């Protein structure tokens, strides 16, 4: 099998729009694994809510969570590599969000914090329940004992569009990524799915030409362009498709299965 390391995005790629793993995708992944391929999840999600997907597929190995900001080993949940960001530099963005009632959260590798957990909006509560995450109230920066890896803003897409336009005029010290229609993520400048995948491949002595990645959104572009073969889902924006080497089916049509069959199992 040509590709030894296969990186899969989760939402919009591996999972369908109901955030379910299809039997077809699961079966193809099992066959790739049986033939010696190493499947890793490379996702904007936290390891906390992506490791259970690995376990559902019966896989050990690695999760590259928070858009690559934290690489975690599944078996023992050890954090192997991390890109910690400068938390105090987030203060102007937090002030911007508070002034406009825009929701945000702050993430370490495994934990999530919000401004006031008792006053979450109905939309935020639904989102966290949907993604199976339980946030805590945000402490002072000096009380954190672990590196902060990601700051996420969550609101309506038009409000996010305007916020991104304004933030684009500020001095840049973060990698600011649109990770979904309603999400913008702030990370260390070197944190990306592509860099995390590159680092893991080097650690495993797997050449770039033997890396396959599959994704569907702007935060996937770095791993699509790093991999020896980058495959975009058919439900991807046009810019993501343009960055990829190939296009597969949609996330609702088992596009991951189709790509694995074509490039790994044929």
C-alpha positions in Angstrom: 0.0 0.0 0.0 1.5 3.3 -1.1 0.2 5.5 1.7 1.4 4.6 5.2 0.0 7.6 7.1 -3.6 8.7 6.4 -4.9 11.8 8.1 -8.6 12.3 8.2 -10.5 15.5 9.2 -13.6 14.7 11.2 -16.6 17.1 10.8 -17.6 17.5 7.2 -15.2 14.7 6.2 -15.2 11.5 8.2 -18.6 12.1 9.8 -21.9 12.9 8.0 -23.9 16.0 8.6 -25.6 14.3 11.6 -22.1 13.8 13.0 -22.4 10.0 12.6 -19.7 7.6 11.4 -21.1 5.4 8.6 -20.6 1.7 8.4 -19.0 2.1 5.0 -16.3 4.5 6.2 -15.6 2.4 9.2 -15.2 -0.8 7.1 -12.8 0.9 4.7 -10.7 2.3 7.6 -10.6 -1.2 9.1 -9.3 -2.7 5.9 -6.6 0.1 5.5 -5.5 -0.6 9.0 -5.4 -4.3 8.5 -3.0 -3.7 5.5 -0.7 -1.6 7.7 -1.9 1.9 7.2 -1.9 4.2 10.2 -5.1 6.3 10.5 -4.9 9.6 12.4 -7.6 12.1 13.0 -6.5 15.7 12.2 -9.3 17.8 13.5 -10.3 21.2 15.0 -11.9 19.2 17.8 -10.3 18.6 21.1 -8.7 15.2 21.9 -11.4 14.9 24.5 -14.2 14.5 21.9 -12.1 13.0 19.0 -10.4 10.1 20.8 -13.9 8.5 21.3 -14.2 8.4 17.5 -10.9 6.6 17.3 -12.1 4.1 19.9 -15.4 3.7 18.0 -13.3 2.6 15.0 -11.2 0.3 17.2 -8.0 2.3 16.6 -5.0 3.2 18.7 -2.5 5.7 17.4 -2.8 9.5 17.4 -5.1 12.4 17.3 -3.9 15.8 16.0 -6.4 18.0 17.8 -7.2 21.7 17.9 -6.2 22.1 14.3 -2.8 20.5 15.0 -2.0 22.5 18.2 -2.0 19.3 20.3 -0.9 15.9 19.3 -2.1 13.2 21.7 -1.5 9.4 21.8 -4.8 7.6 22.0 -3.8 4.7 24.3 -2.7 6.7 27.3 -3.9 10.2 26.3 -0.3 11.5 26.6 0.3 14.9 25.0 3.2 14.3 22.7 3.6 17.7 21.0 2.0 21.1 21.6 1.9 24.6 20.3 1.1 26.9 23.2 0.0 30.4 22.5 0.5 33.7 24.3 -2.7 34.0 26.3 -2.3 37.6 27.3 -2.3 38.7 23.7 -5.9 37.5 23.5 -7.1 40.3 25.8 -8.0 42.7 23.0 -10.0 39.9 21.2 -11.8 39.0 24.4 -12.7 42.7 24.9 -14.0 42.8 21.3 -16.1 39.8 21.9 -17.5 40.9 25.2 -18.5 44.3 23.8 -20.5 42.6 21.1 -21.9 39.6 23.0 -19.9 37.2 20.8 -19.3 33.8 22.4 -15.8 32.5 22.8 -13.9 29.7 24.6 -10.3 29.0 25.7 -8.8 25.6 25.3 -5.9 23.6 26.8 -5.2 20.2 25.3 -8.0 18.5 27.1 -10.0 21.2 28.9 -12.2 24.1 27.7 -13.2 27.3 29.5 -15.9 29.9 28.9 -16.4 33.4 30.3 -19.2 32.3 32.7 -20.4 28.8 32.5 -23.6 29.7 34.3 -24.7 32.2 31.7 -24.2 30.3 28.4 -26.6 31.1 25.7 -29.0 28.4 24.4 -27.0 28.2 21.2 -23.7 27.7 23.0 -25.2 25.1 25.3 -26.6 23.2 22.3 -23.2 23.3 20.5 -21.3 22.0 23.5 -23.9 19.2 24.1 -23.7 18.3 20.4 -19.9 18.1 20.4 -19.9 16.3 23.9 -17.8 18.9 25.6 -18.4 20.2 29.2 -16.7 23.7 29.7 -15.7 25.2 32.9 -15.6 28.9 33.9 -12.5 30.8 32.7 -9.9 31.5 35.4 -7.3 34.3 35.4 -4.4 33.7 33.0 -2.0 33.3 35.9 -4.1 30.4 37.3 -3.6 28.2 34.2 -1.2 25.3 34.9 -1.2 24.0 31.3 -0.5 25.7 28.0 -3.4 27.3 26.2 -3.6 25.9 22.6 -6.6 27.5 21.0 -9.1 30.4 21.4 -12.3 29.9 19.5 -15.0 32.4 18.6 -18.5 31.2 17.9 -21.3 33.3 16.4 -23.3 33.9 13.2 -21.4 33.8 10.0 -22.0 37.4 9.0 -20.8 38.6 12.4 -17.7 36.4 12.0 -17.1 37.9 8.6 -17.1 41.4 10.0 -14.9 40.4 13.0 -12.3 38.8 10.7 -12.2 41.9 8.5 -11.5 44.1 11.5 -9.0 41.7 13.1 -7.2 41.5 9.8 -6.2 45.2 10.4 -4.6 44.4 13.8 -1.0 43.4 14.4 -1.0 39.7 13.8 0.5 37.3 16.4 -1.7 34.3 15.9 -2.7 31.8 13.2 -6.3 32.8 12.8 -8.3 30.2 10.9 -11.9 29.9 9.8 -12.6 26.3 10.9 -16.3 26.3 10.2 -19.1 28.6 9.1 -19.7 29.7 12.6 -16.2 29.3 14.1 -12.9 31.1 14.0 -9.8 29.6 15.8 -6.8 31.5 17.1 -3.6 29.5 17.6 0.2 29.7 17.9 1.6 31.1 14.6 3.2 27.7 13.7 0.2 25.6 14.8 -1.6 24.0 11.8 -2.8 20.6 10.7 -0.1 20.6 8.1 2.7 21.3 10.6 1.4 18.7 13.1 1.1 16.1 10.4 4.6 16.9 9.1 6.0 16.6 12.7 4.3 13.3 13.3 5.4 11.9 9.9 9.0 12.8 10.8 8.7 11.2 14.2 7.4 8.0 12.6 10.0 8.1 9.8 7.3 8.1 7.1 8.2 10.1 4.0 5.9 12.9 2.8 5.2 11.0 -0.4 3.6 8.2 1.7 1.2 10.6 3.5 -2.5 10.9 2.4 -4.8 13.5 3.8 -8.5 14.0 3.4 -10.4 17.2 4.4 -13.1 19.6 3.6 -12.5 23.1 5.0 -10.1 26.0 5.1 -8.3 24.7 8.2 -7.6 21.5 6.2 -5.6 23.3 3.4 -2.3 23.1 5.2 -2.5 19.3 5.5 -3.9 18.8 2.0 -0.9 20.7 0.5 1.7 19.0 2.8 0.6 15.4 2.1 1.9 13.4 -0.8 -1.7 13.2 -1.9 -4.3 15.7 -0.6 -7.9 14.8 -1.2 -10.8 17.3 -0.8 -14.4 16.3 -0.1 -16.9 17.3 -2.8 -18.7 19.4 -0.1 -15.6 21.6 0.3 -15.5 25.3 -0.7 -13.9 25.9 -4.1 -10.7 27.3 -2.5 -10.2 24.0 -0.6 -10.8 21.9 -3.8 -8.2 24.1 -5.6 -5.6 23.3 -3.0 -6.1 19.6 -3.2 -4.7 17.0 -5.6 -8.0 15.1 -6.0 -11.7 15.3 -5.2 -13.7 12.6 -3.6 -17.5 12.3 -2.8 -19.3 14.2 -0.1 -19.3 13.4 3.6 -22.9 12.3 3.3 -22.0 10.0 0.5 -19.1 8.1 2.1 -16.4 10.1 0.3 -13.8 8.9 2.7 -14.6 5.3 1.8 -14.4 6.1 -1.9 -11.0 7.8 -1.5 -9.5 5.0 0.6 -10.7 2.4 -1.8 -9.3 4.3 -4.8 -5.9 5.3 -3.3 -5.2 2.7 -0.7 -7.2 -0.5 -1.4 -7.1 -0.8 -5.2 
